[in-house]
Amino acid sequence: MYIRFYLPSLFFVASLLLYATHSIAEEHTMGYKIDSRYYPIRITAGIANHTYLEAFDDTGERHAWGAFGGSTSGKVLADTTSECGKQENCIDISTVNYMMTEKPCFFKGAYNGFTGVGVCWNMVNRGLYYTGKTVHKIPHYWVIEKTYGTYGHSRWYPQYDFSKCLNSVEQKYPWQGHHYRNTPDTLEMHLYKRHFDAEKPENGQDDFFEYLQDLVRLSFLRTNIRINASTQDAVLAIHKKTYQSFQELTETYANSNEDPEELMSKFFNETLDKYKLVLTDEEYEALFNAKKSDVFVLPPMHTNNPAISQ
């Protein structure tokens, strides 16, 4: 009798503990607003733009993630804000925090000269993923997204593959905020989903290149001006050749005495010169959110540089 009574009691206690653990795991900090801020920083190659992420919970408390750099000051970047009324719980801060601080989502340290997952812009895009927003209004964002993808490139660091990140999120901190679907802001999100299943890693470099080419095509649709078909073809051809050259550079950069970030900035500026030849001033500004006279400086993949006084 004692044994028959004792065992069910153990199972009852165990079930209570499992229920309590499950309940605690489901308790998420919810918020009503999220956005990205940016500010200029001075590095060896010149002045670059650093982005970071901030969100506000229902008590009004600010949460911020530096994305390899600072997380104070700066201006709110256009087209990155999602908000609702307090207590409407449209932003899942727990999910965002996991993506901005934990592997395989947070790719701090995944950098070795040219080879890396991405820059702060890609990291912030990961944190914004469930809202569909991106930091595409940053000047020269185009050249980074069309090289590393919206959410980063995992060729050299497959452990930080964004598909693995999303799969981990679903297991540990599934998004409980508002589901932002079928809006112009979610086009990059849907494009990524179409190319890569969250249940498996990227299929290969050819697949990733096709994804990048589709990002280029998507950028034509996003502009507020019409770019004719022959110009679009020319841009796609330059992008293809540039990506091939970038792949080659990543294999040989170690033999260079130049600072990797300076070398990359030089490479991308030479690439931009090619686009300048086929695009009008208006088309160039529409795609790159910068003027032809502007110099591109690669945002560092690791920085604690303070903001420049504005």
N, C-alpha and C positions, 0 to 999 in steps of 0.2 A: 504493500500500500504506500509505503514511504517513497519508494522509487517511482511509482506511477504518479504520485503527486508532485514530486520534485522536478521531473523532466518537463512536464507541461509548464511549470512555473518558470523554468529556465528559458523555454521557448518564448513565453510571454514577455519576460524581461528583455530578451534579445530583440524581439520584435519592436518593443518600445524604444530601445536604443537605436535601432535602424530607422524607425520613424522619425525620431528626434534628429538624427544625423541628416536624413533626407530633408527635413523641414528647414534645418539650419542652412543647408546647401542652397535651398531655394530662396532664401531671404536675400533679395538684391536691394542695393541702394538705387533708388529711382530719382530722376530729375526732370526738369522742364526745359532745359536749354543746353545746347552744345554748339561750339564754334571753334574755329582756328584763328589764332593771331599770328602776325608775322612782324619781323623787324630786321633792319640791316645790320650785318656784322662785318667787321674787317678781318680778313684772313690774308695769307701770303699773296694769293693770286689777285686780291682786290676786295670789292664789297659784294657780299652775297646776301641772300634773304633766308633767314631762319624761320621756320614755322613750328608752332607747338599747338597743343590741344587743351581746351578748357571746357568744363561743364559745371552746371549749377544744380544742386539737389533741391528737394522741395522745401528745405529750411532756408534756402538762399546761400548755403555754403558753397564756396568755389573749390573745384577740384581741377588740378592742372597736371599735364604730363609734358615734360620738356622735349621728348623725341631727340635725345642725345645732346640737348642744349638747354638754354634757359627757358623758364616758364612764367616770366613776368614781363610786363610792359608790352609795347607794340600795338598795332592796330588790328581790329577784326577784319579778316579777309573776306571779301565779297563771295557770296554763293557757298559759304560753309556753315551758315547758321540754320539749325533746326530747333524750334521751340513750340511750347504749348502753354496752357495755363497751369499754375501750380496744382499739384495733386492729380494731374491728368496722367502722369507717369509715362511720358512719351520717350524719355531717354533712360536707357539702362546703364547707369554709371558703373555698376559692377562688371558688366560685360566689357565696357570700354576700358576700365582699369586693367582687367585681365589682358586684353589685347595690347595695351600700351606698356605692360610691365613684365609679362611672363612669356617664356618660350612655349611653343614655337612661333608665337606672334611677334614678340619684341625681339628685334634682331641686333641689339647692341653688341658690338664686338665682332660682328660678321663683316669684317672689312680688312682688306689687305691690298692697299694701293688701288689699282683699277677694279679689282674683283671685290664686289660687295653685293648685298641684297638691294640696296638703294640708299637714299638720303632721307633727311628728315621729312621731306615732302611725301615720300612713299609711306613712311611710318605713320604720319598723321592720316593719310588716306586709309590706312588699316583701321585706325581708331574711328574713322567716320563711316566705315563700310556700311553699317546697318541703316544709316540715314541716306545713303546713296550719294552723299556730297563728296567733293574732292577739292584739292587746293589748286584747281586749274587756272585761277586768276593770277597766280604768281608769275611775274615776268619770266619768260623762257621755260616755263613749266613743260612745254611741248617736247623739248629735246630730252628731258629726263624721262617723261612718261613713255615716249616712243623708243627708249632704250632699255629701261628697267621695268616697264609696265606700270600700271596704275598702283599696284600693291607690292611691287618689288620683284626681283629676278632671283630665282633660287639655283641657278646653274652651279655656282661655286659653293653654295651653302644650302644643300637640299633639306637640311633639318629645319630651315626656316620657310619652307615652301608655304605659300599662303593657303593652299588647299588643306595642308596639315593644320594650319592655324585655325581655319574655320571648323574643321572636324573636332579639334580640341575644345573650341568654344562651345560647340553643341553638346559635348559631353560634360563640361564642367560649369560653364556660365552661359547657358543659352539665352539669347536676347529676349527680354520680356517687355521691351518698349514698343512704341508704335512701329508698324511695318510700313515702310515707305516703298510703295510699289507703283510702277507704271507712270512715272513722272519723268520729265527731261533730265532731272538730276540723277536718276538711277540708271542711265544708259551704260555707264562704265561697269556698274555692278552686274547688270544683266549680260553684258558682253563677256565679262570674266566667267560668269556661271555657264555661259554657252560653250566656252572653250575648255573649261576645267571643272571636273566634278570634285566636290569637296571630299568625296570618299577616297580619292586616289590622287597621287602626286602628278605633276606635269608629265605629259607623255614624252616630251623630248624637245630639243631645241628647234626643230622644224615647226612643231606645233606652237611654240612660244613666238617664233617669228611671225607666223600667220596671225596670231593674236595681236602682235604689235602692228602689223599692216592693217588689221581691222580697226585698231585704235586711230590710225592715221585717217582712214576713211570716215570714221566717226567724227573726227575733228573738222572735216569739211562740212558735215551736216550741222555742226555746232556754231559755225561762223555766221555772222549777221550779213554776210555778203555772198554772192554766188561766185564760185571759182570754177572756171570751165574745165571740161573733161581732159583736155590736153595738158593743162597745168597740173591737174590732179595726178595724172600719169607721171609727169616729170617729178613731182614731189615724192611719189611712191618709189620711183626708180632711185632717187637720191637717198631715200631712207634705206632701201635695200642695200645699196653699196656702202652706206655709212655703217649700218649694223654689221656687215661683214668685216669692215675695217676695224670696228670696235672689238669684235671677237678676236681679230688678229693681234690688236694692241694689248689685250688682256693677257695674251700668252707671252709677249715680249717686253712688257714694261719694266720687268725686273732688271733688264740690262741698261736701263736709262739712269742717268745721274740726276735727272730732274725730279722735283717734288711731284708725286703722283697726282695730287689735286691740281697743281699748276698745269701738268701735262694734259690732264683731262679737260681742263678749261680751254687750253689751247686747241685741243682736238675738236671740241664742240664749237668753238668760234670759227674754225676753218670750215666745219660742216655748215654752219649758219651762212657763211659766205656763199656756199653753193646754192642754198635756198634763195638767197637774195637775188641771184641771177635769173631765177625763173618766176619769182613772185613780184607783183607790184608792191609799192609801199603799203597800200591799203590791205592787200591780201596778207602780207607779212605780219603786219600789226594784228590782224584778225586772228591769225593762227598762233603767233608766239606771244601775244600780249606785250609786245616790246617794239621799239622802233629799230630800223636797220642800223642806226648809229649807236645803239646800246651795245655794250660789251657784256657777254655772259660770263658769270663767275659761278663755278660749281659750288653749291652749298656743301659744307663739309659733312662727312659721314660720322664725325665725332667732334663735338665742340663744346666749350664752355665760354666762348668769347662773349663779352658783354655787348649789349646793343649800342650802336652809334647814336649819339644825340641827334634828334631830328628837329 
